[in-house]
Amino acid sequence: MEFKRENRYMVLKRDYIADFLLTPEAKAAWDTIQKIHDAARKQRGKGPLVCLVVEHDWPEFEPTWEEIQRRMEGRPTIMDEELGRWQKAIYDMICDRAPDANIDGGGCDSGNPLDLTLAEIGQGFTYWDNLLFDTMEAVSHSYVGTPTFKAAADLITKLSAENERGIIRVTA
């Protein structure tokens, strides 16, 4: 389908109109025009007209038209493309630091495009969390216990203090 811009609306800025509604007759005429417009919308099963107006001299004007055109042509919007780019960057970052077999998104599909990314982030943190505790157990030669961030922080603080006192030597 070819997209074509149409001049379908007449937009009047209220403060400009108010400057010319100086007489009771002019105000009554304006009220009548508004009532006719509202009645016509109601007759067609529409509610009050609520619009977003972007003037031609605003920097958002052309990008707004481009987004509308993309949607009308069935193409992904710029926001969809950007979201996909961010999802890929997050996925690549997680997979770079955790084996791909541990990061699969868990089959999330609620219709929310961020679900897959959130599932992958959760899987990445679970992998790193388990790796952290396995490493701490190996370094401390003791069972860390319930894998929580508090337990990890407590053990890291303890190992750091022991290292500073020369009791153990932890090197990277």
Phi and psi in degrees as a GROMACS rama.xvg file:
@    title "Ramachandran Plot"
@    xaxis  label "Phi"
@    yaxis  label "Psi"
@TYPE xy
-83.0779  131.241  GLU-2
-85.9968  134.592  PHE-3
-134.221  127.174  LYS-4
-70.7182  134.89  ARG-5
-123.757  145.877  GLU-6
-93.4866  82.9182  ASN-7
-99.6346  -11.4691  ARG-8
-129.234  152.363  TYR-9
-114.345  118.97  MET-10
-109.218  129.649  VAL-11
-119.877  126.413  LEU-12
-79.2766  124.676  LYS-13
-56.1459  -43.504  ARG-14
-70.005  -24.4933  ASP-15
-71.5869  -42.9731  TYR-16
-64.1821  -42.4405  ILE-17
-57.199  -32.711  ALA-18
-61.4959  -23.5351  ASP-19
-106.976  -3.35597  PHE-20
-92.8202  63.3982  LEU-21
-89.4735  -22.5679  LEU-22
-108.743  156.432  THR-23
-59.8511  -33.7221  PRO-24
-65.4035  -43.3991  GLU-25
-64.4419  -41.8192  ALA-26
-63.7993  -40.6561  LYS-27
-64.7552  -40.6541  ALA-28
-62.7863  -42.4883  ALA-29
-63.671  -43.9501  TRP-30
-60.4078  -39.4644  ASP-31
-64.5987  -43.4277  THR-32
-60.6841  -44.1152  ILE-33
-63.6521  -42.0771  GLN-34
-65.1193  -40.3223  LYS-35
-62.3669  -44.5158  ILE-36
-62.1117  -47.5149  HIS-37
-62.4997  -40.4164  ASP-38
-65.2639  -40.2627  ALA-39
-63.5738  -41.3141  ALA-40
-64.0894  -44.7633  ARG-41
-61.9948  -41.8551  LYS-42
-59.992  -30.8802  GLN-43
-90.9377  8.17061  ARG-44
79.8375  20.5632  GLY-45
-104.421  152.649  LYS-46
-87.3494  -169.598  GLY-47
-58.1929  145.671  PRO-48
-75.7741  120.134  LEU-49
-123.252  122.969  VAL-50
-130.038  158.344  CYS-51
-108.694  122.693  LEU-52
-111.917  126.253  VAL-53
-120.415  111.892  VAL-54
-71.6315  151.397  GLU-55
-60.6659  -22.2679  HIS-56
-95.1088  8.59583  ASP-57
-88.5364  147.09  TRP-58
-64.757  -20.8299  PRO-59
-80.9138  -8.08314  GLU-60
-60.1301  -58.9027  PHE-61
-66.1556  -43.4612  GLU-62
-60.6468  -33.5393  PRO-63
-65.9736  -44.4992  THR-64
-60.7468  -41.4735  TRP-65
-62.1018  -42.0015  GLU-66
-62.0674  -43.9265  GLU-67
-63.5325  -43.5431  ILE-68
-61.2322  -45.4192  GLN-69
-58.3103  -45.7748  ARG-70
-62.5964  -44.2392  ARG-71
-65.6507  -30.1923  MET-72
-89.1557  -0.0397726  GLU-73
77.2884  15.6404  GLY-74
-91.431  156.98  ARG-75
-62.9029  141.772  PRO-76
-74.2467  166.213  THR-77
-59.6259  -38.9392  ILE-78
-63.4152  -40.9294  MET-79
-61.6003  -43.7977  ASP-80
-63.7074  -41.7523  GLU-81
-65.972  -41.5094  GLU-82
-60.481  -43.7638  LEU-83
-61.6633  -39.4514  GLY-84
-63.5888  -43.0872  ARG-85
-66.3848  -41.4816  TRP-86
-60.1211  -43.6214  GLN-87
-64.1902  -41.6744  LYS-88
-62.8866  -42.2536  ALA-89
-64.7766  -46.4141  ILE-90
-59.7988  -46.5345  TYR-91
-61.7791  -40.6095  ASP-92
-63.7979  -43.8675  MET-93
-65.9056  -46.0198  ILE-94
-67.4673  -25.2872  CYS-95
-67.8872  -25.8688  ASP-96
-112.619  -2.68244  ARG-97
-143.139  145.451  ALA-98
-59.1173  139.024  PRO-99
-57.8375  -31.0038  ASP-100
-62.8085  -24.3859  ALA-101
-87.3731  -9.86371  ASN-102
-122.773  100.088  ILE-103
-128.658  0.105879  ASP-104
84.5126  -12.0513  GLY-105
65.5797  16.3661  GLY-106
68.0448  25.5953  GLY-107
-67.8564  134.691  CYS-108
-157.546  76.2347  ASP-109
-94.6693  -1.97882  SER-110
97.4989  -13.4075  GLY-111
-84.1239  119.022  ASN-112
-63.8881  -15.3462  PRO-113
-86.8651  -11.9919  LEU-114
-52.8601  -49.9576  ASP-115
-59.3502  -43.4238  LEU-116
-64.0236  -44.3494  THR-117
-63.7732  -39.36  LEU-118
-64.0473  -42.2144  ALA-119
-65.2119  -40.1436  GLU-120
-61.9547  -44.8378  ILE-121
-60.1458  -42.4861  GLY-122
-66.144  -37.8007  GLN-123
-63.422  -44.7212  GLY-124
-65.0779  -38.18  PHE-125
-62.5738  -43.5954  THR-126
-60.7474  -49.009  TYR-127
-66.2838  -36.5607  TRP-128
-60.7513  -48.8787  ASP-129
-63.1916  -40.6329  ASN-130
-62.4957  -42.4604  LEU-131
-59.0471  -46.9113  LEU-132
-69.7291  -37.964  PHE-133
-61.1484  -42.1057  ASP-134
-66.0689  -43.7572  THR-135
-64.5404  -38.123  MET-136
-62.7723  -41.1768  GLU-137
-65.9798  -39.732  ALA-138
-72.8843  -40.9519  VAL-139
-88.521  -10.6784  SER-140
56.3532  30.7533  HIS-141
-144.337  160.542  SER-142
-75.019  127.494  TYR-143
-72.5138  -32.2332  VAL-144
96.6876  -153.329  GLY-145
-60.3162  124.886  THR-146
-73.5892  93.9708  PRO-147
-129.334  161.446  THR-148
-66.8898  -31.4337  PHE-149
-64.5335  -44.765  LYS-150
-61.4994  -41.1276  ALA-151
-63.7584  -45.2799  ALA-152
-62.719  -42.5807  ALA-153
-61.9963  -44.2823  ASP-154
-67.0219  -41.8838  LEU-155
-62.3035  -42.7214  ILE-156
-61.3568  -44.1549  THR-157
-63.1317  -47.2536  LYS-158
-64.5368  -38.0769  LEU-159
-63.4177  -43.9009  SER-160
-64.047  -42.7418  ALA-161
-64.8847  -37.2513  GLU-162
-64.0406  -43.6826  ASN-163
-65.3419  -33.1586  GLU-164
-83.6866  -3.22548  ARG-165
82.274  8.95816  GLY-166
-69.5134  -43.729  ILE-167
-131.17  162.805  ILE-168
-121.021  111.629  ARG-169
-108.263  120.273  VAL-170
-125.359  151.66  THR-171
